[in-house]
Amino acid sequence: MRILGKKPEHTHIVIQEIAEEDWGFCGLLTDDWKKQQNSESPTVSNQ
């Protein structure tokens, strides 16, 4: 009510669940973006 300036009885909320694999980020599907980030990260060795 405070943010929208509307009465609560005039406000509707819709929740739509989206599978994680259907999200995208930076023009890529999230899974592809994660793979890209992992391949760009330097590997830490245990020497």
Buried (B, 14 or more C-beta within 10 A) or exposed (E): EEEEEEEEEEEEEEEEEEEEEEEEEEEEBBEBBEEEEEEEEEEEEEE
